[in-house]
């Protein structure tokens, strides 16, 4: 799951820029039914889950 690791890098590189973190999560996490991402609300939840479970020290 490299997307999660890349999202951790985004959180580390832009620690105070929530919007950038969410925008990049929306670009990174896609599916065949959601090729343009899941939208900002779900991207924020994805970002929070990544932060909590993969890189909580960032």
Helices and strands as residue ranges (DSSP letters): H 2-13, H 18-28, H 40-53
